[in-house]
Amino acid sequence: MPKPRVQKPRRPPPGGGAPDRETDETRYEAVSSRDARFDGEFFFAVSTTGIYCRPSCPAVTPKRKNVRFFPTAAAAQGHGFRACRRCRPDAVPGSAEWNVRADVVGRAVRLIGDGVVDREGVPGLAVRLGYSTRQVQRQLTAELGAGPVALARAQRAHTARVLLQTTGLPVTDIAFAAGFASVRQFNDTIRQIYARTPSALREESGTKTGRGSAAFAAGIPLRLAHRGPYAARTVFDLLAEEAVAGVEEMTGEPGARIYRRTLRLPYGTGIVAVDEARPRRGGWLEARIHLTDLRDLTTAVQRLRRLFDLDADPYAVDERLAADPRLAPLVEARPGVRSPGAADPDEYAVRALVGRAVAGELTEEYGKRLDVPCGALTHLFPEPGTLAAHPDPALARLAAALADGRLRLDAGADREEAVRVLRTLPGLDAHTVALIRVRALGEPDVGFDAEPRPADSSGDSGGELWRPWRSYAHRHLSAAAAHGAAA
């Protein structure tokens, strides 16, 4: 059974606000106990050292009077604190709160993670959200202690550090791959946040600069961090069951499989590979990303994080679902079950409508062939505009709605509006709409009219008892039903 969860503190006010004594004392208790369950939920900074950390930092716990709390790494950086070299607070999983929230702040955070500010600036972010730039700035600063530019800057710095310490890419390539506008901006930011030059960061890790083309061709190795237990088998089983020929493949035996797929990205294409073999408590998934344009790195990483549901809070999910006697043994058997998202939401919507076999046919007939196929990966899934004239009227209507923007399923989509549009389209029954909500829109609390049942189950579905994690309950029941059928 999952460990009892410490009562979750409310989000702290931004750096200049009045402190919430009860909230901050709860946070300090988490810091004192080095509770990794709160990594990414908040950050703490030490005024006497000028350093900020994650709650589980192994360093000696500072005195309470010297500690300040921040809702984001960007807020801590904005107040002049540098990232701790021991706990690397910039590398923690993102807060699960942004998966749950459907308001403008949650949508903005997801879009910033997807690289929208780097590509389109704050005005582009505001247009996507349907707000003015001033409103977006005000709401983000009020809740997160940092505006969109600062949040994007913190993300760029983290990406740059990872590349410096894990690849042999030249520094200039890393600067632009991370999203910086110039090498000077890149150098200044790295010095400010890490108190090191880019070259010093690379030297500390022992990574040697390689020749640009060779380092680029080798792909970028990454550790995709997650919090708590991670039930990798259920995720990889689902991806293997759904894999579309030409776009995806699963190789290896259960427990040591590698999932690979192609990606259409803003500047080019990509091929990603994720290893099942090394998930561990409070750990990561091993991945490697090959890109035709390094500027797509941030977007590719965020899409993988959504696909594998790496920012989830398994402690909160398992505690809630284990309160249902019917789900309790399933939670005990599979702690850390995730609710996978989609690497390409538009693609998933089409696949949910037509099914796996037809999706393979569409890929072969309408998909764009890779310039350099990689084994069984030969195509990109067809874009919605390519399918808008398809003879199947249901598919054509869905593809047209995606192509002309009437239906938006991207990271910053308005979920209520997306569901409204989905329900007007022909061929999409309630179950298909529910699947699109869970996978393409990343909703954590979607109910299904008829839940799958394990062989030994009885009684009605948990309904309200499972809120706000009904999507995760569905994954538990589906995994148990599949396990029972296999047995």
Secondary structure, DSSP 8 states (H G I E B T S, - for coil): --------------TTS---HHHHHHHHHHHHTT-GGGBTTBEEEETTTTEEE-TT--S----GGGEEEESSHHHHHHTT-EE-TTT-GGGS---THHHH--SHHHHHHHHHHTTHHHHHHHHHHHHHHTS-HHHHHHHHHHHHSS-HHHHHHHHHHHHHHHHHHH----HHHHHHHTT-S-HHHHHHHHHHHHSS-HHHHHHHHT-----HHHHHHT-EEEEEE--S---HHHHHHHHHHH--TTTEEEES-TTS-EEEEEEE-SSSEEEEEEESS---TT-EEEEEEEESSGGGHHHHHHHHHHHTTTT--HHHHHHHHTTSTTTHHHHHHSTT------SSHHHHHHHHHH-HHHHHHHHHHHSEEEEEEETTEEEE---HHHHTT-SSHHHHHHHHHHHTTSS--STT--HHHHHHHHTTSTT--HHHHHHHHHHTS--S----SS----TT--S---GGGGTT-HHHHHHHHHHHHHHHHH-
